[in-house]
């Protein structure tokens, strides 16, 4: 769903800091924080143009209320918007279901859903690990949407009582390195970092 919504380096940086989930991202000022209705409009547009199936539209609508942050870098190429984006999704999990949280299974299910909904998609697990948090689950998806290739890096972690999923998407190759730099800036409080001596 987040992939569909994504079809001069400056020194000043902006920061998204959410202490409740322990997540902090730093990004350049060219990126703009988007209002909630931006995502709603993107979903409506995808539905109207039949870019994705109705099943995936319904899934997007169910996930949208759990997106707590969206930033995008507007870019128009040949009259087509190629907006790179950052999305943070926070899913509250009832305490009686904590024991059932299994990120390996969850990611496997998401990848199966992606391949089912977008058979032409290419998916790779562990494609670009967070440098300071190699244990964070992640995968990369690439597929063609509305005539352009959209690539997305997805990351997941469990922080009771929340399942946190954040994604970085781009459809213009010039934005890939900038997005990777933003990914490298990610900080997650209270999450084990690798030991400097043994790399674990």
Secondary structure, 3 states (H helix, E strand, C coil): CCCHHHCCCCCCEEEEEECCCCEEEEEECCCEECCHHHHHHHHHHHHHCCCCCHHHHHHHHHHHCCEEEEEEECCEECCEECCEEEEEEEEECCHHHHHHCCHHHHHHHHHHHHHHHCCCCEEEECCCCECCECCCEEEEEEEEECCEEEEEEEEEEEECCEEEEEEEEECCHHHHHHHHHHHHCCEECCCCCCCCCCCC
